[in-house]
Amino acid sequence: MSITKAERFINQLENALKHQFDVYGNDKLESLPLRFSAHYYRRDDRYMFTKNVTVWSVENNQHIFLYEAKTSTIEEFEQFKQELDQYIRQHKSKRTSHMSSIYIGLFLTVNSPDPIVERKAKKTRKVSFIQWGKSGWYERYLAVLSLPDQRVTMNKKGYPFIKSFIESITEN
């Protein structure tokens, strides 16, 4: 049984993320089947005298969802974006210690993507404050990963969040 280029890429990305993230294979994003989802949670607390007296606490989260596109059309891209937004609405934190959550949707294409999809990915960025900033904020980015071109297209503000993982794979 031979492993396709897409399978190899997905396995390498999944392994690169496992060192820092909780990775769940064959996950679902509402109605869309995902190849995997990865979740990173960080909480920092500052105490006074004992752990019973908390001075401050901060939470930062990062979530990555990999969807392998079947047709890589703009309609499929929009559906992925809507499903991700629905997930964010259902899972956003309401705790006052929450500071930020980053949601990244990776739209993997096994053929060259439509230029319209790539342009849409470059423009796709959403920042929203939770309870007027009292409970932090979340950011949502979408990236198009083109396997034939070995190229990542996404908003330039979101690229640093996945840059190290993608570069570690493409060097091999």
ZAFI-117618 format. One record per residue: x, z, y negated of N, C-alpha, C in turn; residue number from 1. Coordinates in pm, whole numbers, plus 50000, padded with zeros to 5 digits. Layout:
N
     nx     nz     ny    cax    caz    cay     cx     cz     cy  pos
      X      Z      Y      X      Z      Y      X      Z      Y  NUM
...
***
This chain:
172
     nx     nz     ny    cax    caz    cay     cx     cz     cy  pos
  50085  50000  50117  50000  50000  50000  50090  50000  49876    1
  50076  49899  49795  50160  49889  49675  50090  49955  49557    2
  50170  50015  49472  50118  50080  49353  50126  49981  49238    3
  50015  49966  49167  50012  49873  49055  50089  49932  48936    4
  50116  49847  48840  50186  49890  48719  50104  49995  48644    5
  49973  49977  48642  49885  50073  48575  49890  50209  48644    6
  49884  50209  48777  49891  50334  48853  50022  50407  48827    7
  50131  50332  48827  50262  50392  48804  50269  50453  48664    8
  50220  50381  48564  50220  50431  48427  50136  50558  48414    9
  50018  50556  48474  49929  50673  48467  49993  50793  48534   10
  50054  50773  48652  50120  50883  48722  50236  50939  48642   11
  50315  50851  48580  50428  50897  48500  50381  50975  48377   12
  50277  50927  48312  50224  50998  48195  50166  51133  48236   13
  50096  51135  48346  50038  51260  48396  50149  51361  48428   14
  50256  51315  48492  50368  51404  48524  50440  51452  48399   15
  50453  51366  48298  50518  51406  48173  50437  51514  48101   16
  50305  51506  48111  50219  51603  48043  50209  51736  48118   17
  50233  51736  48249  50213  51856  48330  50302  51973  48291   18
  50413  51946  48224  50503  52055  48186  50443  52143  48077   19
  50358  52088  47993  50303  52165  47881  50151  52175  47883   20
  50085  52087  47955  49939  52078  47953  49881  52115  48088   21
  49755  52157  48088  49677  52168  48211  49614  52031  48232   22
  49652  51963  48341  49608  51826  48365  49505  51825  48478   23
  49393  51757  48454  49286  51744  48552  49264  51597  48583   24
  49293  51556  48706  49277  51417  48747  49132  51383  48775   25
  49099  51255  48760  48965  51203  48787  48857  51288  48720   26
  48874  51311  48593  48780  51391  48515  48670  51301  48459   27
  48575  51358  48390  48468  51281  48326  48458  51320  48180   28
  48427  51223  48098  48399  51245  47956  48255  51202  47936   29
  48165  51299  47943  48021  51271  47943  47989  51175  48058   30
  47963  51047  48031  47928  50954  48140  48045  50863  48179   31
  48156  50868  48106  48270  50781  48136  48367  50847  48233   32
  48409  50775  48336  48510  50831  48426  48649  50821  48363   33
  48720  50932  48361  48856  50934  48308  48956  50934  48422   34
  49072  50879  48397  49180  50889  48496  49233  51032  48498   35
  49246  51092  48380  49278  51233  48371  49250  51285  48231   36
  49242  51415  48221  49236  51482  48091  49341  51592  48094   37
  49402  51617  47978  49507  51718  47967  49473  51810  47851   38
  49490  51940  47873  49450  52039  47773  49563  52139  47752   39
  49595  52164  47626  49699  52258  47588  49638  52363  47495   40
  49656  52489  47531  49602  52598  47452  49717  52690  47410   41
  49719  52726  47284  49821  52819  47234  49752  52922  47146   42
  49788  53047  47169  49733  53156  47089  49848  53249  47051   43
  49860  53276  46923  49961  53368  46872  49891  53486  46808   44
  49937  53606  46840  49880  53728  46783  49990  53811  46719   45
  49954  53879  46615  50046  53974  46550  49976  54109  46551   46
  50045  54208  46607  49987  54341  46621  50056  54443  46531   47
  49983  54549  46502  50040  54662  46428  50038  54783  46521   48
  50152  54838  46548  50171  54957  46632  50140  54928  46779   49
  50015  54900  46814  49978  54871  46953  49894  54744  46956   50
  49862  54701  47076  49780  54580  47089  49634  54604  47053   51
  49600  54727  47023  49462  54757  46982  49436  54720  46837   52
  49542  54708  46758  49527  54677  46616  49587  54538  46590   53
  49501  54438  46585  49546  54301  46562  49548  54273  46412   54
  49664  54230  46362  49676  54195  46221  49619  54056  46198   55
  49663  53960  46279  49610  53825  46274  49628  53757  46408   56
  49550  53655  46432  49566  53573  46553  49531  53429  46517   57
  49601  53337  46582  49586  53195  46553  49580  53119  46685   58
  49489  53023  46695  49478  52935  46812  49501  52791  46771   59
  49581  52720  46850  49599  52576  46833  49575  52511  46969   60
  49498  52404  46971  49464  52336  47095  49493  52187  47081   61
  49529  52126  47193  49545  51981  47195  49484  51929  47325   62
  49406  51822  47314  49336  51765  47429  49364  51615  47433   63
  49399  51565  47551  49426  51422  47569  49337  51371  47681   64
  49271  51258  47657  49182  51197  47754  49227  51053  47778   65
  49255  51018  47904  49298  50882  47937  49184  50808  48006   66
  49142  50700  47944  49036  50615  47998  49095  50477  48025   67
  49081  50431  48149  49129  50297  48184  49016  50198  48160   68
  49034  50112  48061  48930  50016  48022  48915  49907  48127   69
  48791  49869  48149  48764  49761  48245  48772  49625  48177   70
  48716  49615  48056  48713  49486  47987  48790  49487  47857   71
  48821  49602  47805  48893  49622  47677  48828  49546  47561   72
  48697  49559  47551  48623  49498  47440  48595  49605  47334   73
  48550  49560  47220  48518  49652  47111  48400  49741  47149   74
  48306  49689  47227  48191  49769  47270  48235  49884  47359   75
  48327  49856  47452  48377  49961  47541  48458  50065  47462   76
  48534  50018  47364  48611  50108  47278  48518  50200  47198   77
  48412  50143  47142  48315  50221  47065  48243  50323  47153   78
  48211  50284  47277  48146  50377  47368  48239  50494  47399   79
  48367  50465  47421  48466  50570  47446  48474  50665  47326   80
  48473  50610  47206  48479  50691  47084  48356  50781  47072   81
  48239  50725  47100  48115  50803  47090  48111  50916  47194   82
  48156  50886  47315  48159  50989  47420  48256  51101  47383   83
  48370  51064  47325  48468  51164  47282  48412  51251  47169   84
  48344  51189  47074  48281  51265  46966  48175  51361  47019   85
  48099  51317  47117  47997  51403  47179  48064  51523  47247   86
  48174  51498  47317  48249  51606  47382  48299  51707  47278   87
  48352  51656  47167  48405  51744  47062  48294  51832  47004   88
  48177  51773  46980  48066  51852  46926  48025  51965  47020   89
  48031  51938  47150  47990  52039  47248  48096  52146  47271   90
  48224  52113  47251  48332  52204  47289  48413  52260  47172   91
  48373  52235  47049  48454  52286  46938  48443  52438  46930   92
  48553  52500  46893  48564  52645  46890  48491  52702  46769   93
  48428  52816  46790  48359  52884  46681  48427  53017  46648   94
  48539  53047  46711  48609  53172  46686  48685  53165  46554   95
  48691  53276  46485  48761  53279  46356  48912  53269  46373   96
  48964  53299  46492  49108  53286  46516  49149  53141  46539   97
  49051  53053  46560  49082  52912  46584  49138  52850  46456   98
  49250  52778  46471  49309  52713  46354  49291  52563  46361   99
  49337  52501  46471  49324  52355  46479  49310  52309  46623  100
  49240  52198  46639  49229  52129  46767  49253  51982  46742  101
  49337  51923  46826  49367  51780  46818  49310  51715  46943  102
  49226  51615  46926  49167  51539  47037  49222  51398  47030  103
  49284  51353  47140  49341  51219  47145  49281  51145  47263  104
  49219  51032  47234  49164  50946  47337  49258  50829  47359  105
  49306  50812  47482  49395  50702  47516  49314  50596  47589  106
  49308  50479  47532  49230  50365  47583  49330  50270  47649  107
  49348  50281  47780  49448  50203  47853  49392  50067  47892  108
  49466  49960  47858  49424  49824  47894  49529  49762  47984  109
  49484  49698  48091  49576  49632  48183  49601  49487  48142  110
  49522  49437  48048  49547  49305  47991  49565  49321  47841  111
  49608  49218  47774  49630  49229  47629  49499  49259  47558  112
  49497  49363  47475  49371  49400  47409  49333  49303  47297  113
  49207  49302  47267  49154  49224  47157  49215  49277  47026  114
  49262  49189  46937  49318  49236  46809  49221  49320  46726  115
  49091  49295  46743  48991  49374  46671  48995  49520  46720  116
  49014  49539  46850  49022  49673  46907  49146  49745  46853  117
  49257  49673  46844  49380  49734  46792  49366  49772  46645  118
  49303  49686  46566  49280  49719  46425  49191  49843  46411  119
  49089  49848  46496  48997  49962  46493  49070  50091  46530  120
  49161  50085  46627  49237  50203  46669  49327  50252  46556  121
  49387  50159  46482  49473  50198  46370  49396  50271  46260  122
  49270  50234  46243  49188  50293  46137  49112  50418  46183  123
  49111  50444  46313  49030  50552  46366  49102  50686  46354  124
  49050  50768  46266  49098  50905  46247  48981  50985  46192  125
  48960  51101  46248  48852  51185  46198  48905  51327  46185  126
  48889  51384  46068  48924  51524  46043  48797  51594  45998  127
  48765  51704  46063  48643  51776  46028  48672  51926  46027  128
  48624  51992  45924  48641  52136  45913  48524  52207  45979  129
  48553  52311  46056  48451  52386  46128  48408  52503  46042  130
  48280  52513  46015  48223  52617  45930  48296  52623  45796  131
  48309  52509  45732  48373  52495  45601  48518  52545  45601  132
  48585  52530  45715  48725  52570  45724  48747  52713  45768  133
  48642  52790  45775  48654  52931  45815  48702  52943  45960  134
  48662  52850  46044  48706  52850  46184  48801  52735  46211  135
  48876  52691  46111  48976  52588  46131  48921  52447  46119  136
  48987  52355  46187  48949  52215  46180  48983  52146  46312  137
  48932  52026  46327  48974  51942  46439  49003  51802  46389  138
  49091  51736  46463  49127  51598  46433  49103  51516  46559  139
  49056  51393  46541  49034  51303  46653  49104  51171  46626  140
  49185  51129  46723  49255  51001  46715  49227  50922  46841  141
  49228  50789  46829  49217  50701  46945  49336  50608  46946  142
  49392  50588  47065  49507  50500  47080  49475  50393  47183  143
  49527  50273  47161  49517  50165  47259  49654  50150  47323  144
  49660  50171  47454  49784  50155  47529  49777  50022  47602  145
  49858  49927  47561  49859  49795  47623  49972  49789  47724  146
  49938  49780  47853  50042  49777  47956  50125  49649  47955  147
  50065  49529  47941  50148  49409  47943  50250  49405  47829  148
  50209  49453  47712  50297  49449  47595  50382  49575  47581  149
  50355  49678  47663  50423  49808  47651  50414  49858  47506  150
  50292  49859  47452  50273  49891  47311  50161  49994  47295  151
  50182  50084  47199  50082  50184  47163  50035  50154  47022  152
  49904  50142  47003  49847  50117  46871  49752  50231  46838  153
  49785  50302  46730  49697  50411  46686  49728  50446  46542  154
  49648  50532  46485  49669  50578  46349  49805  50646  46338  155
  49878  50618  46231  50015  50669  46218  50021  50821  46209  156
  49915  50887  46167  49914  51033  46160  49901  51096  46299  157
  49842  51024  46394  49824  51078  46528  49936  51046  46624  158
  50017  50946  46591  50123  50903  46683  50224  51012  46718  159
  50267  51097  46624  50364  51202  46661  50317  51296  46771  160
  50186  51310  46791  50135  51399  46893  50161  51347  47035  161
  50173  51215  47052  50196  51160  47186  50328  51086  47198  162
  50400  51074  47089  50523  50993  47086  50623  51034  47194  163
  50651  51161  47208  50753  51206  47304  50712  51175  47447  164
  50584  51185  47479  50539  51157  47615  50547  51008  47647  165
  50507  50925  47552  50509  50780  47572  50652  50730  47580  166
  50739  50779  47492  50879  50733  47493  50951  50773  47621  167
  50919  50888  47676  50985  50930  47800  50947  50840  47917  168
  50830  50780  47911  50786  50691  48018  50844  50551  47999  169
  50839  50499  47878  50882  50360  47855  51033  50344  47867  170
  51110  50454  47860  51255  50444  47878  51291  50415  48023  171
  51206  50457  48117  51236  50439  48260  51224  50296  48304  172
***
